Amino acid sequence: MLGVLVGDVSKRDTCAHDSMGQKQVKSPDWCVYVIECESGAWYTGITNDLEKRFKVHAAGKGAKFMRMDRPKRIVAAKACDSKSEALKIEAALKGLERVGKQTWIAGNPWKG
C-alpha cells in the first residue's frame, strides 16, 4: 500500500497556488488532509472543502476523535482528482507509522 501512496503523491503538485503564491486546496477538489491535535496526535481525513471541515472539527462536531482531542492546526493537504483517489491515499496514510506520516506531511505542507 505504501507504494501506491508514494506513487500517487509524487505525480501531483501538493495543491493549487493562490494569488499570493501560497499552496492551497481549492474546492470542489477532493483532498486528503492531516490535522495536528492538541496532544500532538495527527488526524487524517478527506474532504472537498478543507477550511469548512476544519471549522467543523474545531467546533467539536464531525469526527468523534476530534471531540476528545481538539484540533490545533492543519499541517498537510494533498489535492486529489477524485474522492476515490483521496480515500486510497487516506487509507495508505492511516497504515503508516509516525515516521512515514512525517515524511508525507513534509512533502505536502499546508501553507494556509
Summary of the structure (lengths in Angstrom):
residues: 112
radius of gyration: 13.1
end to end distance: 28.8
largest distance: 36.4
contacts: 324
relative contact order: 0.25
helix: 40%
strand: 26%
